[in-house]
Amino acid sequence: MIHYHQLITSTRFGSGFEVTLPGDGTYFLLLDSFSNSLANYRFQVV
């Protein structure tokens, strides 16, 4: 089954979150900000 343009989660950064993807496939991570300040990101894929 193919799902296009499906939002998996939406959260404010500054807090961690966990997500279980609905199936095998290719996923894209989109980060967006309304701030001009730099931010550090850390990801762990298990």
GROMACS elastic network, one bead per residue, 0.5 to 0.9 nm:
[ bonds ]
;  ai    aj funct       b0    kb
    1    23     6  0.84529   500
    2    25     6  0.84535   500
    3     6     6  0.62616   500
    7    10     6  0.73924   500
    8    19     6  0.75597   500
    8    20     6  0.85318   500
    8    21     6  0.73488   500
    8    22     6  0.85809   500
    9    17     6  0.89058   500
    9    19     6  0.72606   500
   11    15     6  0.80452   500
   11    16     6  0.85970   500
   11    17     6  0.76107   500
   12    15     6  0.67171   500
   12    16     6  0.87227   500
   13    16     6  0.71315   500
   13    17     6  0.89116   500
   20    23     6  0.87036   500
   21    24     6  0.78738   500
   21    27     6  0.88625   500
   24    27     6  0.89681   500
   33    36     6  0.78701   500
   35    38     6  0.81444   500
